[in-house]
Amino acid sequence: MSGTEEKQYAYWLSAIPGIGSRKIQKLLQQIGSPRDIFRASREELRQADSLRPSDLERLLASRQEEKVKRAYDNLQRQGISFLCWLEEEYPQKLRHIYNPPFSLFYKGQLPEEGRPAVAVVGGRAASYAAREIAGSFGRQLAENGIAVISGMALGVDIAAQRGALSVAGGKTYGVLGCGVDICYPRQHIESYMQMQEQGGVLSEFPPGVQPLPGNFPMRNRIISGLSDGILVIEAREKSGSLITAELGAEQGKDVFVVPGDITAPGYAGSNRLIQNGAALVTCVGDLMDGLGIFLDENVSAHKKKNEVMLETTEKIVYSYLSLEPIHLSGIARMSGLCVQDIMEALVSMELKGVVRDIGNHYYAISSLERMEYQWRKIW
């Protein structure tokens, strides 16, 4: 699939209320491309067994070429990107799951194909301890170059994603149960904006779709689908997090669980997952071992060791560095320090051998052993 016009037809098909991914896939099989569907006769569409009479009428009423073009142009003006299942750039991790979303709307970027990713999910009414654990996992995953996928929901989700956002170069992606032009919950607006710089927000729902309850179970298959593993923290029985974990298991993904108090209702679902065979984890190392991923060096321990020799301003700047290079302007934005102070700190840390100048004002942590950031999979 190529060309703006072809994408406009795919966008049109994605934006018709009541016609979801499964119906679209059947239409594609029976009629042809989105353009063919747009130009098909009423009789041809009636013969497509995927459409109810109400679907057919909505589809026919929406076939207004100029209106479709204006709507697609408006999408781009809002900074919203659109990708459909027919395109080569569509995420490979999603392509072969059950009922893959036909369309993806996103702000920022989609997850990188070569980067490991972990979904972190849990209770919305999570305890303080669970939120702290989620934040710590999110931060350490990001420090080790692992992307964090979640739903930007209250509790565990947003805590893990904020942990990832606290790391310079940390990547996290919010999968929404509404249009990407809507921040839900509204109080997460700051994280929503930051995710667009350090990852992205995405949805299969077109812009303007409100966060209706029925949308959230649907988006869970995308959270698990984009991930290599699912980490569950403090999930009650019948929690939406269990749906994500079960979908992940069906997709062949590893499921990891932080155990909890057997008398606490908040951990009833989590502990049941462990009983049913999910891997018990107590630290990021356990999770990485379970995924068959390791680094040459423990990044967190390395950073703590280096911080001992640093001055106060240097420690602040160093806290925003990781193995992923970050630009000087990014450090300034995240730290609130002036550029001159940051440059002085970076030069000092370079002389101490704990920071590397990558070039073009990009910096990353280093080591006396000239640490190389290199993922290796155990096959």
Beta strands, then each sheet from edge to edge (+ up, - down):
strand 1: 81-84
strand 2: 103-108
strand 3: 117-122
strand 4: 147-150
strand 5: 172-175
strand 6: 199-203
strand 7: 229-233
strand 8: 254-258
strand 9: 279-280
strand 10: 293-294
strand 11: 326-327
strand 12: 355-359
strand 13: 362-365
strand 14: 376-377
sheet 1: 1+ 2- 6+ 5+ 4+ 3+ 7+ 8+ 9+
sheet 2: 10+ 14-
sheet 3: 11+ 13- 12+
end
